[in-house]
Amino acid sequence: MRRTRPSIFAATPLDIALRDLGIDTFAIAGIAMEVGIEPTVRHSLDLGYLPIVVTDACGAGHPTAAERSLATLAFAGGSLTTDAVVLVEQMHRH
């Protein structure tokens, strides 16, 4: 899916596709925490999703900016954080 805005939910059919599949929780990882991941997580919260940020699978343009993004998400609440090992373990349990 080609992205033209910071949030993957903006101007794409992702919200419709997830709702059609009955998905309300998703794990997110990516290249730039402060540019794409944080805006997507915040937007998804507005849409009623539970995003799980896989912190060790997220890059950043600048480490301080990434830390600030994670702190902002923690302060806002509504999302979860985990690392890849824990996520995979939990997925195998269910």
Biopython code that builds the backbone (N, CA, C, O; Angstrom):
import numpy as np
from Bio.PDB.StructureBuilder import StructureBuilder

atoms = [
    (1, "MET", "N", (0.839, -1.162, 0.000)),
    (1, "MET", "CA", (0.000, 0.000, 0.000)),
    (1, "MET", "C", (0.897, 1.241, 0.000)),
    (1, "MET", "O", (1.716, 1.418, 0.902)),
    (2, "ARG", "N", (0.745, 2.070, -0.980)),
    (2, "ARG", "CA", (1.549, 3.286, -1.072)),
    (2, "ARG", "C", (1.019, 4.331, -0.103)),
    (2, "ARG", "O", (-0.183, 4.592, -0.044)),
    (3, "ARG", "N", (1.922, 4.918, 0.644)),
    (3, "ARG", "CA", (1.544, 5.889, 1.661)),
    (3, "ARG", "C", (1.938, 7.285, 1.216)),
    (3, "ARG", "O", (3.059, 7.501, 0.755)),
    (4, "THR", "N", (1.020, 8.236, 1.352)),
    (4, "THR", "CA", (1.305, 9.618, 0.982)),
    (4, "THR", "C", (1.184, 10.569, 2.164)),
    (4, "THR", "O", (1.419, 11.770, 2.025)),
    (5, "ARG", "N", (0.818, 10.039, 3.326)),
    (5, "ARG", "CA", (0.643, 10.854, 4.534)),
    (5, "ARG", "C", (1.315, 10.134, 5.703)),
    (5, "ARG", "O", (1.603, 8.941, 5.601)),
    (6, "PRO", "N", (1.569, 10.829, 6.805)),
    (6, "PRO", "CA", (2.247, 10.165, 7.931)),
    (6, "PRO", "C", (1.515, 8.940, 8.483)),
    (6, "PRO", "O", (2.157, 7.951, 8.838)),
    (7, "SER", "N", (0.193, 8.990, 8.559)),
    (7, "SER", "CA", (-0.566, 7.847, 9.063)),
    (7, "SER", "C", (-0.958, 6.933, 7.913)),
    (7, "SER", "O", (-1.455, 7.401, 6.888)),
    (8, "ILE", "N", (-0.741, 5.651, 8.074)),
    (8, "ILE", "CA", (-1.120, 4.676, 7.047)),
    (8, "ILE", "C", (-2.640, 4.612, 6.886)),
    (8, "ILE", "O", (-3.132, 4.102, 5.880)),
    (9, "PHE", "N", (-3.376, 5.120, 7.854)),
    (9, "PHE", "CA", (-4.833, 5.126, 7.758)),
    (9, "PHE", "C", (-5.367, 6.277, 6.910)),
    (9, "PHE", "O", (-6.504, 6.217, 6.442)),
    (10, "ALA", "N", (-4.579, 7.311, 6.706)),
    (10, "ALA", "CA", (-5.031, 8.479, 5.946)),
    (10, "ALA", "C", (-4.945, 8.198, 4.447)),
    (10, "ALA", "O", (-3.897, 7.814, 3.928)),
    (11, "ALA", "N", (-6.053, 8.397, 3.778)),
    (11, "ALA", "CA", (-6.125, 8.286, 2.313)),
    (11, "ALA", "C", (-5.779, 6.893, 1.792)),
    (11, "ALA", "O", (-5.289, 6.756, 0.671)),
    (12, "THR", "N", (-6.032, 5.851, 2.601)),
    (12, "THR", "CA", (-5.855, 4.460, 2.166)),
    (12, "THR", "C", (-7.095, 3.675, 2.599)),
    (12, "THR", "O", (-7.861, 4.151, 3.437)),
    (13, "PRO", "N", (-7.299, 2.500, 2.048)),
    (13, "PRO", "CA", (-8.451, 1.675, 2.451)),
    (13, "PRO", "C", (-8.172, 0.768, 3.656)),
    (13, "PRO", "O", (-8.950, -0.147, 3.925)),
    (14, "LEU", "N", (-7.086, 1.004, 4.377)),
    (14, "LEU", "CA", (-6.716, 0.098, 5.467)),
    (14, "LEU", "C", (-7.799, -0.021, 6.534)),
    (14, "LEU", "O", (-8.103, -1.131, 6.971)),
    (15, "ASP", "N", (-8.383, 1.082, 6.960)),
    (15, "ASP", "CA", (-9.418, 1.035, 7.993)),
    (15, "ASP", "C", (-10.582, 0.155, 7.545)),
    (15, "ASP", "O", (-11.071, -0.667, 8.319)),
    (16, "ILE", "N", (-11.018, 0.320, 6.330)),
    (16, "ILE", "CA", (-12.133, -0.479, 5.809)),
    (16, "ILE", "C", (-11.754, -1.958, 5.761)),
    (16, "ILE", "O", (-12.547, -2.819, 6.142)),
    (17, "ALA", "N", (-10.550, -2.248, 5.294)),
    (17, "ALA", "CA", (-10.100, -3.643, 5.194)),
    (17, "ALA", "C", (-10.034, -4.305, 6.568)),
    (17, "ALA", "O", (-10.492, -5.435, 6.732)),
    (18, "LEU", "N", (-9.467, -3.610, 7.555)),
    (18, "LEU", "CA", (-9.375, -4.187, 8.898)),
    (18, "LEU", "C", (-10.756, -4.406, 9.499)),
    (18, "LEU", "O", (-11.015, -5.447, 10.103)),
    (19, "ARG", "N", (-11.633, -3.440, 9.336)),
    (19, "ARG", "CA", (-12.995, -3.579, 9.878)),
    (19, "ARG", "C", (-13.734, -4.735, 9.195)),
    (19, "ARG", "O", (-14.442, -5.496, 9.853)),
    (20, "ASP", "N", (-13.568, -4.862, 7.884)),
    (20, "ASP", "CA", (-14.214, -5.963, 7.161)),
    (20, "ASP", "C", (-13.743, -7.320, 7.684)),
    (20, "ASP", "O", (-14.508, -8.284, 7.686)),
    (21, "LEU", "N", (-12.505, -7.395, 8.121)),
    (21, "LEU", "CA", (-11.943, -8.645, 8.650)),
    (21, "LEU", "C", (-12.188, -8.819, 10.148)),
    (21, "LEU", "O", (-11.852, -9.861, 10.710)),
    (22, "GLY", "N", (-12.768, -7.815, 10.795)),
    (22, "GLY", "CA", (-13.031, -7.885, 12.229)),
    (22, "GLY", "C", (-11.789, -7.701, 13.078)),
    (22, "GLY", "O", (-11.749, -8.138, 14.228)),
    (23, "ILE", "N", (-10.785, -7.062, 12.525)),
    (23, "ILE", "CA", (-9.527, -6.838, 13.252)),
    (23, "ILE", "C", (-9.595, -5.500, 13.987)),
    (23, "ILE", "O", (-9.865, -4.462, 13.385)),
    (24, "ASP", "N", (-9.344, -5.541, 15.301)),
    (24, "ASP", "CA", (-9.344, -4.306, 16.083)),
    (24, "ASP", "C", (-8.028, -4.069, 16.825)),
    (24, "ASP", "O", (-7.868, -3.064, 17.517)),
    (25, "THR", "N", (-7.102, -4.994, 16.674)),
    (25, "THR", "CA", (-5.784, -4.895, 17.312)),
    (25, "THR", "C", (-4.732, -5.250, 16.274)),
    (25, "THR", "O", (-4.918, -6.173, 15.482)),
    (26, "PHE", "N", (-3.629, -4.517, 16.280)),
    (26, "PHE", "CA", (-2.560, -4.813, 15.325)),
    (26, "PHE", "C", (-1.213, -4.453, 15.928)),
    (26, "PHE", "O", (-1.116, -3.578, 16.789)),
    (27, "ALA", "N", (-0.175, -5.138, 15.467)),
    (27, "ALA", "CA", (1.200, -4.825, 15.847)),
    (27, "ALA", "C", (1.774, -3.924, 14.763)),
    (27, "ALA", "O", (1.481, -4.090, 13.579)),
    (28, "ILE", "N", (2.592, -2.975, 15.183)),
    (28, "ILE", "CA", (3.180, -2.047, 14.228)),
    (28, "ILE", "C", (4.680, -1.930, 14.467)),
    (28, "ILE", "O", (5.144, -1.857, 15.605)),
    (29, "ALA", "N", (5.419, -1.915, 13.372)),
    (29, "ALA", "CA", (6.871, -1.723, 13.363)),
    (29, "ALA", "C", (7.185, -0.960, 12.093)),
    (29, "ALA", "O", (6.348, -0.881, 11.194)),
    (30, "GLY", "N", (8.366, -0.405, 12.008)),
    (30, "GLY", "CA", (8.687, 0.323, 10.786)),
    (30, "GLY", "C", (9.985, 1.072, 10.850)),
    (30, "GLY", "O", (10.800, 0.871, 11.750)),
    (31, "ILE", "N", (10.165, 1.931, 9.889)),
    (31, "ILE", "CA", (11.434, 2.622, 9.703)),
    (31, "ILE", "C", (11.595, 3.846, 10.596)),
    (31, "ILE", "O", (12.674, 4.069, 11.144)),
    (32, "ALA", "N", (10.543, 4.640, 10.752)),
    (32, "ALA", "CA", (10.700, 5.920, 11.440)),
    (32, "ALA", "C", (9.619, 6.139, 12.490)),
    (32, "ALA", "O", (8.485, 6.491, 12.164)),
    (33, "MET", "N", (9.972, 5.931, 13.731)),
    (33, "MET", "CA", (9.040, 6.100, 14.844)),
    (33, "MET", "C", (8.387, 7.475, 14.829)),
    (33, "MET", "O", (7.168, 7.588, 14.960)),
    (34, "GLU", "N", (9.178, 8.499, 14.673)),
    (34, "GLU", "CA", (8.670, 9.867, 14.810)),
    (34, "GLU", "C", (7.958, 10.385, 13.568)),
    (34, "GLU", "O", (7.259, 11.396, 13.640)),
    (35, "VAL", "N", (8.119, 9.716, 12.432)),
    (35, "VAL", "CA", (7.540, 10.197, 11.179)),
    (35, "VAL", "C", (6.306, 9.398, 10.778)),
    (35, "VAL", "O", (5.299, 9.988, 10.386)),
    (36, "GLY", "N", (6.357, 8.086, 10.865)),
    (36, "GLY", "CA", (5.247, 7.264, 10.406)),
    (36, "GLY", "C", (4.558, 6.455, 11.484)),
    (36, "GLY", "O", (3.334, 6.328, 11.479)),
    (37, "ILE", "N", (5.326, 5.910, 12.406)),
    (37, "ILE", "CA", (4.746, 5.012, 13.405)),
    (37, "ILE", "C", (3.886, 5.775, 14.408)),
    (37, "ILE", "O", (2.730, 5.414, 14.626)),
    (38, "GLU", "N", (4.435, 6.826, 15.021)),
    (38, "GLU", "CA", (3.646, 7.577, 16.006)),
    (38, "GLU", "C", (2.356, 8.140, 15.401)),
    (38, "GLU", "O", (1.295, 7.979, 16.002)),
    (39, "PRO", "N", (2.407, 8.800, 14.224)),
    (39, "PRO", "CA", (1.155, 9.306, 13.656)),
    (39, "PRO", "C", (0.141, 8.197, 13.365)),
    (39, "PRO", "O", (-1.060, 8.389, 13.554)),
    (40, "THR", "N", (0.615, 7.048, 12.910)),
    (40, "THR", "CA", (-0.287, 5.935, 12.632)),
    (40, "THR", "C", (-0.929, 5.424, 13.915)),
    (40, "THR", "O", (-2.130, 5.155, 13.946)),
    (41, "VAL", "N", (-0.135, 5.291, 14.975)),
    (41, "VAL", "CA", (-0.672, 4.821, 16.256)),
    (41, "VAL", "C", (-1.713, 5.805, 16.780)),
    (41, "VAL", "O", (-2.790, 5.394, 17.213)),
    (42, "ARG", "N", (-1.404, 7.085, 16.743)),
    (42, "ARG", "CA", (-2.345, 8.089, 17.251)),
    (42, "ARG", "C", (-3.634, 8.100, 16.440)),
    (42, "ARG", "O", (-4.723, 8.194, 17.005)),
    (43, "HIS", "N", (-3.515, 8.006, 15.133)),
    (43, "HIS", "CA", (-4.694, 7.988, 14.268)),
    (43, "HIS", "C", (-5.524, 6.732, 14.531)),
    (43, "HIS", "O", (-6.753, 6.791, 14.577)),
    (44, "SER", "N", (-4.847, 5.600, 14.701)),
    (44, "SER", "CA", (-5.577, 4.350, 14.940)),
    (44, "SER", "C", (-6.351, 4.397, 16.253)),
    (44, "SER", "O", (-7.430, 3.812, 16.359)),
    (45, "LEU", "N", (-5.814, 5.081, 17.243)),
    (45, "LEU", "CA", (-6.539, 5.231, 18.507)),
    (45, "LEU", "C", (-7.833, 6.010, 18.290)),
    (45, "LEU", "O", (-8.873, 5.667, 18.852)),
    (46, "ASP", "N", (-7.763, 7.054, 17.475)),
    (46, "ASP", "CA", (-8.969, 7.826, 17.157)),
    (46, "ASP", "C", (-10.012, 6.961, 16.444)),
    (46, "ASP", "O", (-11.213, 7.206, 16.559)),
    (47, "LEU", "N", (-9.550, 5.958, 15.715)),
    (47, "LEU", "CA", (-10.446, 5.073, 14.979)),
    (47, "LEU", "C", (-10.923, 3.883, 15.815)),
    (47, "LEU", "O", (-11.736, 3.085, 15.347)),
    (48, "GLY", "N", (-10.424, 3.761, 17.044)),
    (48, "GLY", "CA", (-10.875, 2.713, 17.938)),
    (48, "GLY", "C", (-10.065, 1.430, 17.934)),
    (48, "GLY", "O", (-10.535, 0.408, 18.432)),
    (49, "TYR", "N", (-8.858, 1.458, 17.383)),
    (49, "TYR", "CA", (-7.997, 0.278, 17.363)),
    (49, "TYR", "C", (-7.110, 0.227, 18.603)),
    (49, "TYR", "O", (-6.905, 1.234, 19.281)),
    (50, "LEU", "N", (-6.590, -0.961, 18.882)),
    (50, "LEU", "CA", (-5.562, -1.148, 19.908)),
    (50, "LEU", "C", (-4.257, -1.464, 19.196)),
    (50, "LEU", "O", (-4.041, -2.604, 18.783)),
    (51, "PRO", "N", (-3.382, -0.472, 19.043)),
    (51, "PRO", "CA", (-2.090, -0.718, 18.399)),
    (51, "PRO", "C", (-1.058, -1.219, 19.410)),
    (51, "PRO", "O", (-1.032, -0.786, 20.562)),
    (52, "ILE", "N", (-0.217, -2.135, 18.954)),
    (52, "ILE", "CA", (0.879, -2.653, 19.776)),
    (52, "ILE", "C", (2.176, -2.299, 19.055)),
    (52, "ILE", "O", (2.461, -2.816, 17.975)),
    (53, "VAL", "N", (2.952, -1.415, 19.665)),
    (53, "VAL", "CA", (4.208, -0.953, 19.066)),
    (53, "VAL", "C", (5.311, -1.948, 19.432)),
    (53, "VAL", "O", (5.577, -2.187, 20.609)),
    (54, "VAL", "N", (5.943, -2.518, 18.419)),
    (54, "VAL", "CA", (7.043, -3.477, 18.624)),
    (54, "VAL", "C", (8.324, -2.646, 18.657)),
    (54, "VAL", "O", (8.937, -2.385, 17.623)),
    (55, "THR", "N", (8.710, -2.240, 19.849)),
    (55, "THR", "CA", (9.743, -1.223, 20.018)),
    (55, "THR", "C", (11.104, -1.591, 19.427)),
    (55, "THR", "O", (11.801, -0.726, 18.896)),
    (56, "ASP", "N", (11.481, -2.853, 19.515)),
    (56, "ASP", "CA", (12.793, -3.218, 18.980)),
    (56, "ASP", "C", (12.763, -3.477, 17.470)),
    (56, "ASP", "O", (13.773, -3.862, 16.880)),
    (57, "ALA", "N", (11.616, -3.264, 16.862)),
    (57, "ALA", "CA", (11.490, -3.397, 15.406)),
    (57, "ALA", "C", (11.123, -2.057, 14.766)),
    (57, "ALA", "O", (10.613, -2.003, 13.648)),
    (58, "CYS", "N", (11.396, -0.978, 15.505)),
    (58, "CYS", "CA", (11.109, 0.373, 15.018)),
    (58, "CYS", "C", (12.406, 1.163, 14.903)),
    (58, "CYS", "O", (13.182, 1.254, 15.854)),
    (59, "GLY", "N", (12.622, 1.722, 13.743)),
    (59, "GLY", "CA", (13.772, 2.583, 13.543)),
    (59, "GLY", "C", (13.402, 4.027, 13.852)),
    (59, "GLY", "O", (12.294, 4.327, 14.297)),
    (60, "ALA", "N", (14.358, 4.909, 13.603)),
    (60, "ALA", "CA", (14.115, 6.332, 13.857)),
    (60, "ALA", "C", (15.102, 7.159, 13.053)),
    (60, "ALA", "O", (16.230, 6.739, 12.795)),
    (61, "GLY", "N", (14.656, 8.330, 12.669)),
    (61, "GLY", "CA", (15.552, 9.276, 12.021)),
    (61, "GLY", "C", (16.513, 9.878, 13.026)),
    (61, "GLY", "O", (17.647, 10.224, 12.694)),
    (62, "HIS", "N", (16.043, 9.998, 14.261)),
    (62, "HIS", "CA", (16.856, 10.568, 15.331)),
    (62, "HIS", "C", (16.445, 9.906, 16.644)),
    (62, "HIS", "O", (15.259, 9.892, 16.972)),
    (63, "PRO", "N", (17.391, 9.360, 17.399)),
    (63, "PRO", "CA", (17.068, 8.629, 18.633)),
    (63, "PRO", "C", (16.277, 9.451, 19.650)),
    (63, "PRO", "O", (15.365, 8.924, 20.288)),
    (64, "THR", "N", (16.606, 10.717, 19.808)),
    (64, "THR", "CA", (15.890, 11.561, 20.769)),
    (64, "THR", "C", (14.446, 11.762, 20.337)),
    (64, "THR", "O", (13.539, 11.756, 21.170)),
    (65, "ALA", "N", (14.232, 11.938, 19.050)),
    (65, "ALA", "CA", (12.869, 12.103, 18.537)),
    (65, "ALA", "C", (12.064, 10.827, 18.760)),
    (65, "ALA", "O", (10.884, 10.894, 19.105)),
    (66, "ALA", "N", (12.682, 9.679, 18.570)),
    (66, "ALA", "CA", (11.996, 8.403, 18.791)),
    (66, "ALA", "C", (11.617, 8.237, 20.261)),
    (66, "ALA", "O", (10.510, 7.798, 20.572)),
    (67, "GLU", "N", (12.520, 8.582, 21.152)),
    (67, "GLU", "CA", (12.230, 8.519, 22.587)),
    (67, "GLU", "C", (11.064, 9.431, 22.937)),
    (67, "GLU", "O", (10.191, 9.066, 23.725)),
    (68, "ARG", "N", (11.057, 10.616, 22.349)),
    (68, "ARG", "CA", (9.979, 11.574, 22.590)),
    (68, "ARG", "C", (8.645, 11.012, 22.066)),
    (68, "ARG", "O", (7.610, 11.164, 22.716)),
    (69, "SER", "N", (8.672, 10.369, 20.905)),
    (69, "SER", "CA", (7.460, 9.760, 20.356)),
    (69, "SER", "C", (6.926, 8.666, 21.266)),
    (69, "SER", "O", (5.726, 8.616, 21.538)),
    (70, "LEU", "N", (7.803, 7.791, 21.740)),
    (70, "LEU", "CA", (7.369, 6.732, 22.654)),
    (70, "LEU", "C", (6.813, 7.309, 23.952)),
    (70, "LEU", "O", (5.822, 6.807, 24.485)),
    (71, "ALA", "N", (7.451, 8.362, 24.460)),
    (71, "ALA", "CA", (6.960, 9.006, 25.682)),
    (71, "ALA", "C", (5.589, 9.636, 25.445)),
    (71, "ALA", "O", (4.715, 9.560, 26.309)),
    (72, "THR", "N", (5.400, 10.247, 24.299)),
    (72, "THR", "CA", (4.111, 10.852, 23.962)),
    (72, "THR", "C", (3.022, 9.797, 23.895)),
    (72, "THR", "O", (1.927, 9.998, 24.422)),
    (73, "LEU", "N", (3.314, 8.666, 23.249)),
    (73, "LEU", "CA", (2.338, 7.582, 23.166)),
    (73, "LEU", "C", (2.019, 7.013, 24.543)),
    (73, "LEU", "O", (0.862, 6.713, 24.839)),
    (74, "ALA", "N", (3.033, 6.863, 25.380)),
    (74, "ALA", "CA", (2.809, 6.353, 26.738)),
    (74, "ALA", "C", (1.935, 7.316, 27.532)),
    (74, "ALA", "O", (1.036, 6.892, 28.257)),
    (75, "PHE", "N", (2.200, 8.607, 27.394)),
    (75, "PHE", "CA", (1.431, 9.620, 28.112)),
    (75, "PHE", "C", (-0.022, 9.637, 27.643)),
    (75, "PHE", "O", (-0.938, 9.749, 28.458)),
    (76, "ALA", "N", (-0.230, 9.526, 26.338)),
    (76, "ALA", "CA", (-1.585, 9.570, 25.779)),
    (76, "ALA", "C", (-2.391, 8.333, 26.160)),
    (76, "ALA", "O", (-3.611, 8.405, 26.312)),
    (77, "GLY", "N", (-1.712, 7.202, 26.315)),
    (77, "GLY", "CA", (-2.389, 5.958, 26.663)),
    (77, "GLY", "C", (-3.136, 5.361, 25.474)),
    (77, "GLY", "O", (-3.235, 5.976, 24.412)),
    (78, "GLY", "N", (-3.650, 4.175, 25.669)),
    (78, "GLY", "CA", (-4.462, 3.528, 24.653)),
    (78, "GLY", "C", (-3.713, 2.548, 23.771)),
    (78, "GLY", "O", (-4.329, 1.707, 23.117)),
    (79, "SER", "N", (-2.390, 2.646, 23.746)),
    (79, "SER", "CA", (-1.595, 1.713, 22.949)),
    (79, "SER", "C", (-0.718, 0.887, 23.895)),
    (79, "SER", "O", (-0.528, 1.235, 25.060)),
    (80, "LEU", "N", (-0.200, -0.199, 23.364)),
    (80, "LEU", "CA", (0.701, -1.055, 24.130)),
    (80, "LEU", "C", (2.062, -1.064, 23.463)),
    (80, "LEU", "O", (2.187, -0.740, 22.282)),
    (81, "THR", "N", (3.083, -1.437, 24.225)),
    (81, "THR", "CA", (4.415, -1.631, 23.657)),
    (81, "THR", "C", (4.910, -3.012, 24.074)),
    (81, "THR", "O", (4.558, -3.524, 25.136)),
    (82, "THR", "N", (5.731, -3.596, 23.214)),
    (82, "THR", "CA", (6.337, -4.885, 23.501)),
    (82, "THR", "C", (7.582, -5.004, 22.639)),
    (82, "THR", "O", (7.887, -4.111, 21.848)),
    (83, "ASP", "N", (8.299, -6.110, 22.795)),
    (83, "ASP", "CA", (9.411, -6.372, 21.883)),
    (83, "ASP", "C", (9.050, -7.589, 21.038)),
    (83, "ASP", "O", (8.073, -8.283, 21.321)),
    (84, "ALA", "N", (9.829, -7.838, 20.018)),
    (84, "ALA", "CA", (9.505, -8.880, 19.044)),
    (84, "ALA", "C", (9.446, -10.268, 19.677)),
    (84, "ALA", "O", (8.576, -11.066, 19.328)),
    (85, "VAL", "N", (10.342, -10.562, 20.587)),
    (85, "VAL", "CA", (10.360, -11.895, 21.212)),
    (85, "VAL", "C", (9.068, -12.146, 21.976)),
    (85, "VAL", "O", (8.463, -13.209, 21.837)),
    (86, "VAL", "N", (8.645, -11.194, 22.769)),
    (86, "VAL", "CA", (7.415, -11.356, 23.549)),
    (86, "VAL", "C", (6.204, -11.453, 22.619)),
    (86, "VAL", "O", (5.310, -12.267, 22.850)),
    (87, "LEU", "N", (6.171, -10.634, 21.581)),
    (87, "LEU", "CA", (5.058, -10.673, 20.637)),
    (87, "LEU", "C", (4.943, -12.057, 19.987)),
    (87, "LEU", "O", (3.850, -12.618, 19.913)),
    (88, "VAL", "N", (6.059, -12.601, 19.520)),
    (88, "VAL", "CA", (6.038, -13.917, 18.878)),
    (88, "VAL", "C", (5.615, -14.985, 19.880)),
    (88, "VAL", "O", (4.831, -15.871, 19.541)),
    (89, "GLU", "N", (6.122, -14.914, 21.102)),
    (89, "GLU", "CA", (5.719, -15.884, 22.131)),
    (89, "GLU", "C", (4.214, -15.830, 22.355)),
    (89, "GLU", "O", (3.560, -16.870, 22.430)),
    (90, "GLN", "N", (3.665, -14.636, 22.462)),
    (90, "GLN", "CA", (2.220, -14.486, 22.695)),
    (90, "GLN", "C", (1.418, -14.972, 21.500)),
    (90, "GLN", "O", (0.351, -15.560, 21.675)),
    (91, "MET", "N", (1.903, -14.740, 20.299)),
    (91, "MET", "CA", (1.188, -15.192, 19.116)),
    (91, "MET", "C", (1.148, -16.721, 19.043)),
    (91, "MET", "O", (0.168, -17.298, 18.572)),
    (92, "HIS", "N", (2.208, -17.368, 19.507)),
    (92, "HIS", "CA", (2.250, -18.835, 19.485)),
    (92, "HIS", "C", (1.356, -19.441, 20.567)),
    (92, "HIS", "O", (0.945, -20.596, 20.457)),
    (93, "ARG", "N", (1.060, -18.681, 21.593)),
    (93, "ARG", "CA", (0.209, -19.161, 22.676)),
    (93, "ARG", "C", (-1.262, -19.166, 22.287)),
    (93, "ARG", "O", (-2.064, -19.884, 22.885)),
    (94, "HIS", "N", (-1.613, -18.372, 21.292)),
    (94, "HIS", "CA", (-3.043, -18.227, 20.943)),
    (94, "HIS", "C", (-3.350, -18.887, 19.662)),
    (94, "HIS", "O", (-4.497, -18.866, 19.215)),
]
sb = StructureBuilder()
sb.init_structure("model")
sb.init_model(0)
sb.init_chain("A")
sb.init_seg("    ")
for serial, (resi, resn, name, xyz) in enumerate(atoms, 1):
    if name == "N":
        sb.init_residue(resn, " ", resi, " ")
    sb.init_atom(name, np.array(xyz, "f"), 0.0, 1.0, " ", f" {name:<3s}", serial, name[0])
structure = sb.get_structure()
